[in-house]
Amino acid sequence: MPNYQGVWSLSTQYQNASGWPSQPLSDIALFGGGNNGSKVNTIEFVKISSAGNGVDFGDLLAAEEGAACASSTTRAIWGGGEAAGASNPQNVIQFVNFSSAGNTTDFGDLTANNRSSYTGSAGSATRSLFMGGITNSSAIIDVIQFINPTSAGDASDFGNLTVAKGTGGKLSSPTRAVTGGGSPSGTRTRTMDYVTIASTGNASDFGDLLAGGNGTEGTAGGGSSTRGIFAGGSTGTIINVIQYITIASTGNASNFGDLTVSRVYACGASNSTTMVVAGGYSDSNVRVNTIDSFTIASTGNASDFGDLTSVRMTFDGCSDGHGGLQ
């Protein structure tokens, strides 16, 4: 029911979705898993075009952190991650439908011998990519694998990154997927790689993230169909820097502005106009629950959007309207 001012809450909209002539909630971002002191299985959602706090959506199959999230216009899909009580990353792929709040369902598995966590993910409406990560032997890998998000099944081999890495940011247009920064073999990199989503093959060099130490890891990625964003991360120092690229070209990143708080291992999600950056680990050495937002096509500093249901870091999420779907 609406309140006395005729305003529907996000949760009430979801509960009454079946009574609407069309899906009332577009531009939904889902955030799943992570670590709030221990690994969690919580999925929550926000509507990107309307500032507010996170609302419970459902649960992952198990409590975990470091899973990568990709999406189509109808499904959010998490791959890999490190489950609670497990000594190794897992190869599970799981999904939920944006239109129906609830728990995830098994989708398939990542490619054989590439159980991975801290993987980058991006894609289009018809293909989702999982890029790099950490394997069950604690090796950092350069493997790129892909699925068709509309059809459950196991991942297939796509090619290789220019350098093995985990904890990179990721974003896409309908034609290109880009991963930026990350941690290869205990160091950091400034390198951005890109691939053409509809093909298979090895990644090519795109350019570099902004100078900062030897590179940046744990940055949050997102953007529109034309502009990619990397926000926050660690260069050895946790930063609040937002930087951007033009996805159709190649070249180094440019300065965009600043987050409201420095953070690493946060989660980015976007629709065609707005990007949100949620959670993470701050330069005050605490996990945070704050969500920032900013307009992708402009430059400038982020504004407060709302809060997650709890503090968390090392989690991933996606939306039903990100740059690869536009």
C-alpha positions in Angstrom: 0.0 0.0 0.0 1.2 3.6 -0.6 1.7 5.9 2.4 -0.5 8.9 3.0 1.4 10.9 0.4 0.8 8.2 -2.2 4.4 7.0 -2.3 5.2 3.3 -2.6 8.3 1.9 -0.8 10.7 -0.3 -2.8 9.7 -3.4 -0.9 6.0 -2.7 -1.3 6.6 -2.2 -5.1 8.3 -5.6 -5.3 5.5 -7.3 -3.3 2.9 -5.9 -5.6 4.8 -6.3 -8.9 2.4 -8.9 -10.2 -0.4 -6.4 -10.2 1.4 -3.9 -12.5 0.9 -4.0 -16.3 4.7 -4.0 -16.7 7.7 -4.5 -14.4 7.6 -1.5 -12.0 11.2 -1.7 -11.0 13.7 -1.2 -13.8 17.3 -0.2 -13.2 17.7 -2.6 -10.3 21.1 -3.2 -8.7 21.6 -6.4 -6.7 24.5 -6.9 -4.3 25.3 -10.4 -3.1 27.7 -12.0 -0.6 30.7 -10.4 0.9 32.3 -10.2 4.3 31.0 -8.2 7.3 33.4 -9.8 9.8 32.4 -13.2 8.5 31.2 -14.4 5.1 27.5 -13.7 4.3 24.9 -15.0 1.8 22.7 -11.9 1.7 21.4 -10.4 -1.5 19.9 -6.9 -1.3 18.7 -4.4 -4.0 18.4 -0.7 -4.7 16.7 1.1 -7.5 19.6 3.1 -9.1 17.4 5.9 -10.4 16.0 6.6 -6.9 18.3 7.2 -3.9 17.5 5.1 -0.8 18.7 2.2 1.4 19.2 -1.4 0.4 16.3 -3.8 0.8 16.5 -7.6 1.3 16.1 -9.6 -1.9 17.1 -13.2 -0.9 20.2 -15.3 -0.4 23.0 -16.9 -2.3 23.3 -20.7 -2.1 26.0 -20.3 0.6 27.8 -17.6 2.5 30.7 -16.4 0.4 32.9 -13.6 -0.6 34.9 -12.8 -3.8 32.2 -14.1 -6.3 31.8 -12.2 -9.6 28.4 -11.0 -10.7 27.3 -10.6 -14.3 23.8 -10.0 -15.7 21.4 -9.9 -18.6 18.3 -7.7 -18.6 16.5 -10.5 -16.7 19.1 -12.4 -14.6 21.8 -11.7 -12.1 24.5 -14.4 -12.1 27.3 -15.0 -9.6 30.3 -17.2 -10.5 33.0 -18.6 -8.2 33.8 -17.1 -4.8 35.1 -18.4 -1.6 32.5 -20.1 0.6 32.5 -20.0 4.4 34.5 -22.8 5.9 36.1 -23.7 2.6 39.9 -23.7 2.1 39.6 -23.3 -1.7 37.5 -21.1 -4.1 34.5 -22.7 -5.6 33.3 -23.2 -9.3 29.6 -22.7 -8.7 27.6 -20.4 -11.0 24.2 -19.4 -9.6 21.4 -16.9 -10.6 18.3 -15.1 -9.6 15.7 -13.3 -11.8 15.5 -9.5 -11.3 11.7 -9.7 -11.5 11.2 -12.0 -8.5 12.8 -11.6 -5.1 14.2 -14.8 -3.7 17.2 -17.1 -3.4 19.6 -18.1 -6.1 19.4 -21.3 -8.2 22.2 -23.4 -9.6 23.2 -22.4 -13.1 26.3 -24.5 -13.8 30.1 -24.4 -13.2 33.1 -22.4 -14.1 35.5 -24.2 -16.4 37.3 -27.3 -15.1 40.2 -26.6 -12.8 39.4 -22.9 -12.7 37.5 -22.6 -9.5 38.0 -18.9 -8.9 37.4 -16.0 -6.6 38.1 -12.3 -6.9 37.3 -12.6 -10.6 36.1 -9.7 -12.9 32.9 -10.1 -14.8 31.2 -8.1 -17.6 29.2 -8.7 -20.7 26.3 -8.1 -23.0 22.7 -9.3 -23.1 23.7 -12.6 -24.7 27.2 -13.3 -23.2 28.7 -12.9 -19.7 32.4 -13.1 -19.1 34.4 -14.1 -16.1 38.0 -12.7 -16.3 41.0 -13.8 -14.2 40.8 -14.7 -10.5 42.4 -17.0 -7.9 42.2 -20.7 -8.4 41.9 -23.6 -5.9 45.7 -23.9 -5.9 45.9 -20.2 -4.9 47.3 -19.4 -8.3 46.4 -16.1 -10.0 45.1 -16.8 -13.5 44.7 -15.0 -16.8 41.8 -17.2 -18.0 38.7 -15.6 -19.5 35.5 -17.8 -19.6 32.0 -17.1 -20.8 28.4 -18.2 -20.5 25.1 -17.4 -22.2 23.1 -15.8 -19.3 19.8 -16.8 -20.8 20.6 -20.6 -20.9 21.9 -22.5 -17.8 25.1 -24.5 -18.3 28.8 -24.6 -17.7 31.2 -21.9 -18.7 33.4 -22.2 -21.8 36.9 -21.0 -22.5 37.1 -17.5 -24.2 40.9 -16.7 -24.1 43.4 -15.0 -21.8 44.1 -11.6 -20.2 47.4 -9.9 -21.1 48.4 -10.5 -17.5 47.1 -12.9 -14.8 45.3 -11.0 -12.1 42.4 -10.9 -9.6 40.6 -8.1 -7.9 40.3 -6.0 -11.0 37.4 -3.7 -11.8 35.1 -4.5 -14.7 32.7 -2.8 -17.1 31.3 -3.2 -20.6 29.5 -1.7 -23.6 27.4 -3.9 -25.8 30.5 -4.8 -27.8 33.5 -4.6 -25.4 34.3 -5.8 -22.0 37.1 -4.0 -20.1 38.9 -4.9 -16.8 41.1 -2.4 -15.1 43.8 -2.8 -12.4 44.0 -5.8 -10.1 46.6 -7.8 -8.3 48.9 -10.1 -10.3 51.2 -12.3 -8.1 51.0 -10.2 -5.0 51.7 -6.9 -6.8 49.3 -4.3 -8.4 48.8 -3.3 -12.0 47.6 -0.2 -13.7 46.8 -2.2 -16.9 43.4 -2.2 -18.6 42.5 -5.1 -20.9 39.7 -5.4 -23.3 38.0 -8.0 -25.5 35.2 -8.0 -28.1 32.4 -9.8 -26.2 30.8 -11.5 -29.3 34.1 -13.2 -30.3 36.6 -15.4 -28.5 40.3 -14.8 -28.2 42.9 -13.1 -26.0 42.6 -9.7 -24.5 44.4 -6.6 -25.9 45.9 -3.7 -24.0 43.5 -0.7 -23.6 45.7 1.7 -21.6 46.5 2.4 -18.0 44.6 3.6 -14.9 45.7 6.9 -13.4 49.2 6.9 -11.8 49.3 5.7 -8.2 52.0 3.6 -6.7 52.6 0.5 -8.9 48.9 0.1 -9.8 45.4 -0.2 -8.3 43.6 -3.2 -7.0 40.0 -3.6 -5.7 38.5 -0.8 -7.7 34.7 -0.8 -8.5 33.7 -0.8 -12.1 30.6 0.3 -14.0 29.3 2.7 -16.6 27.1 3.4 -19.6 27.3 2.0 -23.1 29.9 4.7 -24.0 31.8 5.6 -20.8 33.4 3.3 -18.3 34.1 4.2 -14.7 36.6 2.8 -12.1 36.0 4.1 -8.5 38.2 3.7 -5.4 40.6 0.9 -4.8 44.1 0.7 -3.2 47.4 1.8 -4.6 49.1 0.8 -1.3 46.9 3.5 0.1 43.1 3.3 0.0 41.8 6.0 -2.4 38.6 7.9 -3.2 39.5 8.6 -6.8 36.9 8.1 -9.6 38.4 7.8 -13.1 36.8 7.2 -16.5 37.5 5.9 -20.0 35.7 6.1 -23.4 35.0 2.4 -24.1 35.0 2.6 -27.9 38.5 4.0 -28.0 41.7 3.0 -26.2 43.9 5.1 -24.0 44.6 6.0 -20.4 42.0 6.8 -17.8 41.1 10.4 -16.9 40.1 12.0 -13.6 36.4 12.2 -12.9 36.1 13.2 -9.2 36.0 11.7 -5.8 33.9 9.3 -3.8 32.5 10.5 -0.4 34.9 8.2 1.4 38.0 6.3 0.3 37.3 2.6 -0.1 38.6 -0.6 -1.6 36.8 -3.9 -2.4 33.5 -2.0 -2.9 30.9 -2.9 -5.5 29.8 -0.9 -8.5 26.6 -1.0 -10.5 25.0 1.3 -13.0 22.1 2.1 -15.3 22.4 4.3 -18.4 22.8 7.5 -16.5 23.9 6.8 -12.9 26.5 4.7 -11.1 26.4 3.6 -7.5 29.3 2.4 -5.4 28.4 0.4 -2.3 30.2 -0.9 0.7 33.9 -1.7 0.9 36.8 -1.2 3.3 37.7 2.4 4.2 40.9 4.2 4.9 39.7 4.3 8.5 40.3 0.5 8.5 36.6 -0.4 8.9 34.0 -1.9 6.6 31.4 0.5 5.5 27.7 0.3 4.4 27.5 3.6 2.6 26.4 3.9 -1.0 27.6 6.7 -3.3 26.2 7.8 -6.6 27.1 10.1 -9.5 26.0 10.9 -13.1 28.1 9.0 -15.5 28.1 11.5 -18.4 29.4 14.3 -16.3 32.4 14.7 -14.1 32.4 15.7 -10.4 32.3 14.2 -6.9 29.9 11.5 -5.7 26.9 12.2 -3.5 25.4 10.1 -0.7 22.8 7.6 -2.0 21.9 5.6 1.0 23.1 2.6 3.0 23.3 -1.1 2.6 21.5 -3.3 5.2 24.9 -3.9 6.9 28.6 -3.2 6.4 30.4 -5.4 3.9 33.4 -5.7 1.6 34.7 -8.2 -1.1 31.3 -8.7 -2.7 29.9 -8.1 -6.1 26.7 -7.1 -7.8 25.2 -6.1 -11.1 22.1 -4.4 -12.6 19.5 -5.0 -15.3 20.5 -1.9 -17.2 24.3 -1.6 -17.2 26.4 -0.4 -20.1 26.6 -3.8 -21.8 22.8 -4.0 -22.0 22.0 -0.6 -23.4 
